[in-house]
Amino acid sequence: MNHLKEAGMTYFQHMRHAMQISILLFIAATCCAIHSLFPFVFKKTASNTIKYLMNNVISRQIQRD
């Protein structure tokens, strides 16, 4: 459980945060797959989601440090 201490979260906070990331990644992957078949839809959805997640994770790391 060192990871939870390092993350500064309880078990349920961590579970919620990880699940939110998982859902967003699933949505991004689905949009990317659809975009591969229909290039005119979801042009920036996957990349914008990845950028959002990257900024979210980095800001959490900065807050911890």
PDB file of N, CA, C and O in Angstrom:
ATOM      1  N   MET A   1       0.805  -1.199   0.000  1.00  0.00           N
ATOM      2  CA  MET A   1       0.000   0.000   0.000  1.00  0.00           C
ATOM      3  C   MET A   1       0.851   1.267   0.000  1.00  0.00           C
ATOM      4  O   MET A   1       0.329   2.361   0.218  1.00  0.00           O
ATOM      5  N   ASN A   2       2.138   1.133  -0.240  1.00  0.00           N
ATOM      6  CA  ASN A   2       3.001   2.308  -0.344  1.00  0.00           C
ATOM      7  C   ASN A   2       2.539   3.235  -1.453  1.00  0.00           C
ATOM      8  O   ASN A   2       2.652   4.456  -1.340  1.00  0.00           O
ATOM      9  N   HIS A   3       2.016   2.649  -2.531  1.00  0.00           N
ATOM     10  CA  HIS A   3       1.569   3.457  -3.657  1.00  0.00           C
ATOM     11  C   HIS A   3       0.493   4.450  -3.234  1.00  0.00           C
ATOM     12  O   HIS A   3       0.503   5.603  -3.666  1.00  0.00           O
ATOM     13  N   LEU A   4      -0.425   4.008  -2.398  1.00  0.00           N
ATOM     14  CA  LEU A   4      -1.484   4.908  -1.932  1.00  0.00           C
ATOM     15  C   LEU A   4      -0.913   6.043  -1.095  1.00  0.00           C
ATOM     16  O   LEU A   4      -1.348   7.188  -1.218  1.00  0.00           O
ATOM     17  N   LYS A   5       0.057   5.731  -0.249  1.00  0.00           N
ATOM     18  CA  LYS A   5       0.699   6.775   0.550  1.00  0.00           C
ATOM     19  C   LYS A   5       1.447   7.747  -0.346  1.00  0.00           C
ATOM     20  O   LYS A   5       1.380   8.960  -0.148  1.00  0.00           O
ATOM     21  N   GLU A   6       2.163   7.214  -1.336  1.00  0.00           N
ATOM     22  CA  GLU A   6       2.899   8.069  -2.268  1.00  0.00           C
ATOM     23  C   GLU A   6       1.949   8.954  -3.066  1.00  0.00           C
ATOM     24  O   GLU A   6       2.264  10.108  -3.354  1.00  0.00           O
ATOM     25  N   ALA A   7       0.790   8.415  -3.422  1.00  0.00           N
ATOM     26  CA  ALA A   7      -0.199   9.174  -4.183  1.00  0.00           C
ATOM     27  C   ALA A   7      -0.979  10.138  -3.300  1.00  0.00           C
ATOM     28  O   ALA A   7      -1.640  11.046  -3.803  1.00  0.00           O
ATOM     29  N   GLY A   8      -0.906   9.946  -1.987  1.00  0.00           N
ATOM     30  CA  GLY A   8      -1.620  10.812  -1.061  1.00  0.00           C
ATOM     31  C   GLY A   8      -3.128  10.640  -1.135  1.00  0.00           C
ATOM     32  O   GLY A   8      -3.883  11.602  -0.991  1.00  0.00           O
ATOM     33  N   MET A   9      -3.560   9.399  -1.363  1.00  0.00           N
ATOM     34  CA  MET A   9      -4.989   9.121  -1.498  1.00  0.00           C
ATOM     35  C   MET A   9      -5.371   7.917  -0.664  1.00  0.00           C
ATOM     36  O   MET A   9      -4.544   7.058  -0.356  1.00  0.00           O
ATOM     37  N   THR A  10      -6.649   7.876  -0.307  1.00  0.00           N
ATOM     38  CA  THR A  10      -7.183   6.680   0.324  1.00  0.00           C
ATOM     39  C   THR A  10      -7.430   5.644  -0.765  1.00  0.00           C
ATOM     40  O   THR A  10      -7.316   5.937  -1.955  1.00  0.00           O
ATOM     41  N   TYR A  11      -7.766   4.442  -0.347  1.00  0.00           N
ATOM     42  CA  TYR A  11      -8.049   3.370  -1.309  1.00  0.00           C
ATOM     43  C   TYR A  11      -9.167   3.774  -2.267  1.00  0.00           C
ATOM     44  O   TYR A  11      -9.042   3.599  -3.479  1.00  0.00           O
ATOM     45  N   PHE A  12     -10.256   4.313  -1.728  1.00  0.00           N
ATOM     46  CA  PHE A  12     -11.409   4.643  -2.555  1.00  0.00           C
ATOM     47  C   PHE A  12     -11.173   5.879  -3.423  1.00  0.00           C
ATOM     48  O   PHE A  12     -11.692   5.958  -4.536  1.00  0.00           O
ATOM     49  N   GLN A  13     -10.397   6.839  -2.927  1.00  0.00           N
ATOM     50  CA  GLN A  13     -10.029   7.981  -3.764  1.00  0.00           C
ATOM     51  C   GLN A  13      -9.194   7.515  -4.953  1.00  0.00           C
ATOM     52  O   GLN A  13      -9.406   7.942  -6.088  1.00  0.00           O
ATOM     53  N   HIS A  14      -8.250   6.639  -4.670  1.00  0.00           N
ATOM     54  CA  HIS A  14      -7.400   6.112  -5.726  1.00  0.00           C
ATOM     55  C   HIS A  14      -8.218   5.310  -6.735  1.00  0.00           C
ATOM     56  O   HIS A  14      -8.029   5.437  -7.945  1.00  0.00           O
ATOM     57  N   MET A  15      -9.131   4.481  -6.220  1.00  0.00           N
ATOM     58  CA  MET A  15      -9.972   3.670  -7.098  1.00  0.00           C
ATOM     59  C   MET A  15     -10.801   4.570  -8.011  1.00  0.00           C
ATOM     60  O   MET A  15     -10.903   4.311  -9.211  1.00  0.00           O
ATOM     61  N   ARG A  16     -11.386   5.614  -7.457  1.00  0.00           N
ATOM     62  CA  ARG A  16     -12.201   6.540  -8.247  1.00  0.00           C
ATOM     63  C   ARG A  16     -11.365   7.231  -9.322  1.00  0.00           C
ATOM     64  O   ARG A  16     -11.774   7.317 -10.480  1.00  0.00           O
ATOM     65  N   HIS A  17     -10.200   7.718  -8.928  1.00  0.00           N
ATOM     66  CA  HIS A  17      -9.318   8.421  -9.863  1.00  0.00           C
ATOM     67  C   HIS A  17      -8.852   7.486 -10.992  1.00  0.00           C
ATOM     68  O   HIS A  17      -8.883   7.853 -12.166  1.00  0.00           O
ATOM     69  N   ALA A  18      -8.426   6.287 -10.620  1.00  0.00           N
ATOM     70  CA  ALA A  18      -7.963   5.321 -11.619  1.00  0.00           C
ATOM     71  C   ALA A  18      -9.096   4.901 -12.554  1.00  0.00           C
ATOM     72  O   ALA A  18      -8.881   4.709 -13.751  1.00  0.00           O
ATOM     73  N   MET A  19     -10.293   4.760 -12.005  1.00  0.00           N
ATOM     74  CA  MET A  19     -11.445   4.385 -12.829  1.00  0.00           C
ATOM     75  C   MET A  19     -11.799   5.503 -13.803  1.00  0.00           C
ATOM     76  O   MET A  19     -12.139   5.235 -14.955  1.00  0.00           O
ATOM     77  N   GLN A  20     -11.725   6.742 -13.355  1.00  0.00           N
ATOM     78  CA  GLN A  20     -11.984   7.874 -14.247  1.00  0.00           C
ATOM     79  C   GLN A  20     -10.991   7.893 -15.405  1.00  0.00           C
ATOM     80  O   GLN A  20     -11.374   8.115 -16.554  1.00  0.00           O
ATOM     81  N   ILE A  21      -9.725   7.662 -15.103  1.00  0.00           N
ATOM     82  CA  ILE A  21      -8.707   7.611 -16.149  1.00  0.00           C
ATOM     83  C   ILE A  21      -8.999   6.459 -17.100  1.00  0.00           C
ATOM     84  O   ILE A  21      -8.909   6.620 -18.317  1.00  0.00           O
ATOM     85  N   SER A  22      -9.346   5.310 -16.557  1.00  0.00           N
ATOM     86  CA  SER A  22      -9.653   4.140 -17.369  1.00  0.00           C
ATOM     87  C   SER A  22     -10.813   4.401 -18.323  1.00  0.00           C
ATOM     88  O   SER A  22     -10.754   4.025 -19.493  1.00  0.00           O
ATOM     89  N   ILE A  23     -11.855   5.037 -17.829  1.00  0.00           N
ATOM     90  CA  ILE A  23     -13.023   5.331 -18.658  1.00  0.00           C
ATOM     91  C   ILE A  23     -12.662   6.311 -19.765  1.00  0.00           C
ATOM     92  O   ILE A  23     -13.064   6.130 -20.914  1.00  0.00           O
ATOM     93  N   LEU A  24     -11.903   7.350 -19.424  1.00  0.00           N
ATOM     94  CA  LEU A  24     -11.497   8.315 -20.447  1.00  0.00           C
ATOM     95  C   LEU A  24     -10.608   7.670 -21.505  1.00  0.00           C
ATOM     96  O   LEU A  24     -10.740   7.971 -22.691  1.00  0.00           O
ATOM     97  N   LEU A  25      -9.708   6.789 -21.087  1.00  0.00           N
ATOM     98  CA  LEU A  25      -8.861   6.093 -22.060  1.00  0.00           C
ATOM     99  C   LEU A  25      -9.687   5.171 -22.955  1.00  0.00           C
ATOM    100  O   LEU A  25      -9.411   5.053 -24.149  1.00  0.00           O
ATOM    101  N   PHE A  26     -10.686   4.525 -22.387  1.00  0.00           N
ATOM    102  CA  PHE A  26     -11.574   3.669 -23.177  1.00  0.00           C
ATOM    103  C   PHE A  26     -12.330   4.497 -24.214  1.00  0.00           C
ATOM    104  O   PHE A  26     -12.438   4.102 -25.375  1.00  0.00           O
ATOM    105  N   ILE A  27     -12.846   5.637 -23.793  1.00  0.00           N
ATOM    106  CA  ILE A  27     -13.552   6.522 -24.725  1.00  0.00           C
ATOM    107  C   ILE A  27     -12.613   6.996 -25.825  1.00  0.00           C
ATOM    108  O   ILE A  27     -12.981   6.996 -27.000  1.00  0.00           O
ATOM    109  N   ALA A  28     -11.399   7.402 -25.449  1.00  0.00           N
ATOM    110  CA  ALA A  28     -10.424   7.861 -26.440  1.00  0.00           C
ATOM    111  C   ALA A  28     -10.086   6.753 -27.423  1.00  0.00           C
ATOM    112  O   ALA A  28     -10.000   6.998 -28.626  1.00  0.00           O
ATOM    113  N   ALA A  29      -9.894   5.539 -26.928  1.00  0.00           N
ATOM    114  CA  ALA A  29      -9.568   4.406 -27.805  1.00  0.00           C
ATOM    115  C   ALA A  29     -10.726   4.099 -28.749  1.00  0.00           C
ATOM    116  O   ALA A  29     -10.511   3.805 -29.925  1.00  0.00           O
ATOM    117  N   THR A  30     -11.940   4.168 -28.239  1.00  0.00           N
ATOM    118  CA  THR A  30     -13.116   3.916 -29.073  1.00  0.00           C
ATOM    119  C   THR A  30     -13.233   4.979 -30.158  1.00  0.00           C
ATOM    120  O   THR A  30     -13.481   4.659 -31.321  1.00  0.00           O
ATOM    121  N   CYS A  31     -13.059   6.224 -29.786  1.00  0.00           N
ATOM    122  CA  CYS A  31     -13.111   7.306 -30.773  1.00  0.00           C
ATOM    123  C   CYS A  31     -12.011   7.160 -31.813  1.00  0.00           C
ATOM    124  O   CYS A  31     -12.235   7.429 -32.993  1.00  0.00           O
ATOM    125  N   CYS A  32     -10.839   6.741 -31.393  1.00  0.00           N
ATOM    126  CA  CYS A  32      -9.719   6.539 -32.310  1.00  0.00           C
ATOM    127  C   CYS A  32     -10.025   5.406 -33.295  1.00  0.00           C
ATOM    128  O   CYS A  32      -9.715   5.514 -34.482  1.00  0.00           O
ATOM    129  N   ALA A  33     -10.624   4.335 -32.811  1.00  0.00           N
ATOM    130  CA  ALA A  33     -10.989   3.217 -33.690  1.00  0.00           C
ATOM    131  C   ALA A  33     -12.042   3.657 -34.702  1.00  0.00           C
ATOM    132  O   ALA A  33     -11.955   3.320 -35.882  1.00  0.00           O
ATOM    133  N   ILE A  34     -13.028   4.405 -34.239  1.00  0.00           N
ATOM    134  CA  ILE A  34     -14.058   4.912 -35.155  1.00  0.00           C
ATOM    135  C   ILE A  34     -13.431   5.869 -36.161  1.00  0.00           C
ATOM    136  O   ILE A  34     -13.759   5.826 -37.347  1.00  0.00           O
ATOM    137  N   HIS A  35     -12.535   6.727 -35.699  1.00  0.00           N
ATOM    138  CA  HIS A  35     -11.838   7.668 -36.579  1.00  0.00           C
ATOM    139  C   HIS A  35     -11.035   6.943 -37.657  1.00  0.00           C
ATOM    140  O   HIS A  35     -10.911   7.433 -38.780  1.00  0.00           O
ATOM    141  N   SER A  36     -10.497   5.787 -37.316  1.00  0.00           N
ATOM    142  CA  SER A  36      -9.712   5.044 -38.320  1.00  0.00           C
ATOM    143  C   SER A  36     -10.599   4.600 -39.484  1.00  0.00           C
ATOM    144  O   SER A  36     -10.139   4.512 -40.622  1.00  0.00           O
ATOM    145  N   LEU A  37     -11.855   4.324 -39.198  1.00  0.00           N
ATOM    146  CA  LEU A  37     -12.794   3.916 -40.245  1.00  0.00           C
ATOM    147  C   LEU A  37     -13.448   5.104 -40.936  1.00  0.00           C
ATOM    148  O   LEU A  37     -13.711   5.070 -42.138  1.00  0.00           O
ATOM    149  N   PHE A  38     -13.705   6.152 -40.167  1.00  0.00           N
ATOM    150  CA  PHE A  38     -14.376   7.347 -40.671  1.00  0.00           C
ATOM    151  C   PHE A  38     -13.545   8.571 -40.287  1.00  0.00           C
ATOM    152  O   PHE A  38     -13.808   9.202 -39.264  1.00  0.00           O
ATOM    153  N   PRO A  39     -12.542   8.911 -41.102  1.00  0.00           N
ATOM    154  CA  PRO A  39     -11.588   9.968 -40.741  1.00  0.00           C
ATOM    155  C   PRO A  39     -12.197  11.350 -40.524  1.00  0.00           C
ATOM    156  O   PRO A  39     -11.535  12.243 -39.994  1.00  0.00           O
ATOM    157  N   PHE A  40     -13.423  11.526 -40.921  1.00  0.00           N
ATOM    158  CA  PHE A  40     -14.066  12.835 -40.790  1.00  0.00           C
ATOM    159  C   PHE A  40     -14.762  13.024 -39.439  1.00  0.00           C
ATOM    160  O   PHE A  40     -15.297  14.100 -39.172  1.00  0.00           O
ATOM    161  N   VAL A  41     -14.763  11.997 -38.587  1.00  0.00           N
ATOM    162  CA  VAL A  41     -15.353  12.134 -37.244  1.00  0.00           C
ATOM    163  C   VAL A  41     -14.273  11.956 -36.178  1.00  0.00           C
ATOM    164  O   VAL A  41     -13.257  11.299 -36.409  1.00  0.00           O
ATOM    165  N   PHE A  42     -14.503  12.538 -35.032  1.00  0.00           N
ATOM    166  CA  PHE A  42     -13.582  12.437 -33.882  1.00  0.00           C
ATOM    167  C   PHE A  42     -12.145  12.789 -34.276  1.00  0.00           C
ATOM    168  O   PHE A  42     -11.200  12.086 -33.917  1.00  0.00           O
ATOM    169  N   LYS A  43     -12.000  13.882 -35.015  1.00  0.00           N
ATOM    170  CA  LYS A  43     -10.678  14.276 -35.531  1.00  0.00           C
ATOM    171  C   LYS A  43      -9.664  14.544 -34.422  1.00  0.00           C
ATOM    172  O   LYS A  43      -8.487  14.213 -34.569  1.00  0.00           O
ATOM    173  N   LYS A  44     -10.104  15.134 -33.323  1.00  0.00           N
ATOM    174  CA  LYS A  44      -9.162  15.509 -32.262  1.00  0.00           C
ATOM    175  C   LYS A  44      -9.542  14.939 -30.899  1.00  0.00           C
ATOM    176  O   LYS A  44      -8.901  15.260 -29.898  1.00  0.00           O
ATOM    177  N   THR A  45     -10.554  14.114 -30.846  1.00  0.00           N
ATOM    178  CA  THR A  45     -11.064  13.634 -29.557  1.00  0.00           C
ATOM    179  C   THR A  45     -10.014  12.845 -28.783  1.00  0.00           C
ATOM    180  O   THR A  45      -9.785  13.114 -27.603  1.00  0.00           O
ATOM    181  N   ALA A  46      -9.378  11.882 -29.430  1.00  0.00           N
ATOM    182  CA  ALA A  46      -8.391  11.046 -28.730  1.00  0.00           C
ATOM    183  C   ALA A  46      -7.197  11.881 -28.276  1.00  0.00           C
ATOM    184  O   ALA A  46      -6.763  11.762 -27.130  1.00  0.00           O
ATOM    185  N   SER A  47      -6.667  12.719 -29.153  1.00  0.00           N
ATOM    186  CA  SER A  47      -5.490  13.512 -28.775  1.00  0.00           C
ATOM    187  C   SER A  47      -5.834  14.528 -27.689  1.00  0.00           C
ATOM    188  O   SER A  47      -5.026  14.763 -26.791  1.00  0.00           O
ATOM    189  N   ASN A  48      -7.011  15.130 -27.756  1.00  0.00           N
ATOM    190  CA  ASN A  48      -7.417  16.072 -26.702  1.00  0.00           C
ATOM    191  C   ASN A  48      -7.612  15.365 -25.367  1.00  0.00           C
ATOM    192  O   ASN A  48      -7.272  15.915 -24.319  1.00  0.00           O
ATOM    193  N   THR A  49      -8.153  14.160 -25.396  1.00  0.00           N
ATOM    194  CA  THR A  49      -8.337  13.394 -24.165  1.00  0.00           C
ATOM    195  C   THR A  49      -6.989  13.025 -23.556  1.00  0.00           C
ATOM    196  O   THR A  49      -6.806  13.118 -22.342  1.00  0.00           O
ATOM    197  N   ILE A  50      -6.061  12.612 -24.386  1.00  0.00           N
ATOM    198  CA  ILE A  50      -4.720  12.265 -23.907  1.00  0.00           C
ATOM    199  C   ILE A  50      -4.029  13.487 -23.309  1.00  0.00           C
ATOM    200  O   ILE A  50      -3.390  13.388 -22.261  1.00  0.00           O
ATOM    201  N   LYS A  51      -4.153  14.641 -23.971  1.00  0.00           N
ATOM    202  CA  LYS A  51      -3.567  15.879 -23.439  1.00  0.00           C
ATOM    203  C   LYS A  51      -4.186  16.222 -22.081  1.00  0.00           C
ATOM    204  O   LYS A  51      -3.477  16.597 -21.147  1.00  0.00           O
ATOM    205  N   TYR A  52      -5.502  16.092 -21.981  1.00  0.00           N
ATOM    206  CA  TYR A  52      -6.190  16.375 -20.718  1.00  0.00           C
ATOM    207  C   TYR A  52      -5.676  15.454 -19.609  1.00  0.00           C
ATOM    208  O   TYR A  52      -5.381  15.906 -18.503  1.00  0.00           O
ATOM    209  N   LEU A  53      -5.573  14.171 -19.915  1.00  0.00           N
ATOM    210  CA  LEU A  53      -5.100  13.212 -18.918  1.00  0.00           C
ATOM    211  C   LEU A  53      -3.658  13.491 -18.515  1.00  0.00           C
ATOM    212  O   LEU A  53      -3.312  13.412 -17.336  1.00  0.00           O
ATOM    213  N   MET A  54      -2.825  13.813 -19.486  1.00  0.00           N
ATOM    214  CA  MET A  54      -1.426  14.110 -19.191  1.00  0.00           C
ATOM    215  C   MET A  54      -1.330  15.310 -18.251  1.00  0.00           C
ATOM    216  O   MET A  54      -0.596  15.272 -17.264  1.00  0.00           O
ATOM    217  N   ASN A  55      -2.067  16.369 -18.556  1.00  0.00           N
ATOM    218  CA  ASN A  55      -2.051  17.555 -17.698  1.00  0.00           C
ATOM    219  C   ASN A  55      -2.593  17.239 -16.310  1.00  0.00           C
ATOM    220  O   ASN A  55      -2.073  17.746 -15.317  1.00  0.00           O
ATOM    221  N   ASN A  56      -3.618  16.416 -16.227  1.00  0.00           N
ATOM    222  CA  ASN A  56      -4.211  16.029 -14.956  1.00  0.00           C
ATOM    223  C   ASN A  56      -3.214  15.259 -14.102  1.00  0.00           C
ATOM    224  O   ASN A  56      -3.054  15.550 -12.917  1.00  0.00           O
ATOM    225  N   VAL A  57      -2.552  14.290 -14.692  1.00  0.00           N
ATOM    226  CA  VAL A  57      -1.584  13.469 -13.953  1.00  0.00           C
ATOM    227  C   VAL A  57      -0.389  14.313 -13.527  1.00  0.00           C
ATOM    228  O   VAL A  57       0.073  14.197 -12.392  1.00  0.00           O
ATOM    229  N   ILE A  58       0.114  15.155 -14.413  1.00  0.00           N
ATOM    230  CA  ILE A  58       1.263  16.000 -14.081  1.00  0.00           C
ATOM    231  C   ILE A  58       0.905  16.973 -12.962  1.00  0.00           C
ATOM    232  O   ILE A  58       1.701  17.179 -12.046  1.00  0.00           O
ATOM    233  N   SER A  59      -0.283  17.575 -13.027  1.00  0.00           N
ATOM    234  CA  SER A  59      -0.662  18.536 -11.977  1.00  0.00           C
ATOM    235  C   SER A  59      -0.811  17.836 -10.625  1.00  0.00           C
ATOM    236  O   SER A  59      -0.493  18.427  -9.593  1.00  0.00           O
ATOM    237  N   ARG A  60      -1.290  16.588 -10.611  1.00  0.00           N
ATOM    238  CA  ARG A  60      -1.385  15.837  -9.352  1.00  0.00           C
ATOM    239  C   ARG A  60       0.008  15.553  -8.799  1.00  0.00           C
ATOM    240  O   ARG A  60       0.214  15.599  -7.586  1.00  0.00           O
ATOM    241  N   GLN A  61       0.961  15.259  -9.676  1.00  0.00           N
ATOM    242  CA  GLN A  61       2.328  14.997  -9.231  1.00  0.00           C
ATOM    243  C   GLN A  61       2.956  16.253  -8.642  1.00  0.00           C
ATOM    244  O   GLN A  61       3.657  16.192  -7.632  1.00  0.00           O
ATOM    245  N   ILE A  62       2.698  17.392  -9.280  1.00  0.00           N
ATOM    246  CA  ILE A  62       3.255  18.659  -8.790  1.00  0.00           C
ATOM    247  C   ILE A  62       2.665  18.988  -7.423  1.00  0.00           C
ATOM    248  O   ILE A  62       3.384  19.437  -6.531  1.00  0.00           O
ATOM    249  N   GLN A  63       1.363  18.769  -7.253  1.00  0.00           N
ATOM    250  CA  GLN A  63       0.720  19.042  -5.970  1.00  0.00           C
ATOM    251  C   GLN A  63       1.299  18.170  -4.863  1.00  0.00           C
ATOM    252  O   GLN A  63       1.425  18.616  -3.722  1.00  0.00           O
ATOM    253  N   ARG A  64       1.653  16.921  -5.195  1.00  0.00           N
ATOM    254  CA  ARG A  64       2.213  16.009  -4.190  1.00  0.00           C
ATOM    255  C   ARG A  64       3.610  16.416  -3.779  1.00  0.00           C
ATOM    256  O   ARG A  64       3.984  16.290  -2.613  1.00  0.00           O
ATOM    257  N   ASP A  65       4.376  16.901  -4.731  1.00  0.00           N
ATOM    258  CA  ASP A  65       5.782  17.247  -4.453  1.00  0.00           C
ATOM    259  C   ASP A  65       5.891  18.560  -3.755  1.00  0.00           C
ATOM    260  O   ASP A  65       6.997  19.005  -3.446  1.00  0.00           O
TER     261      ASP A  65
END
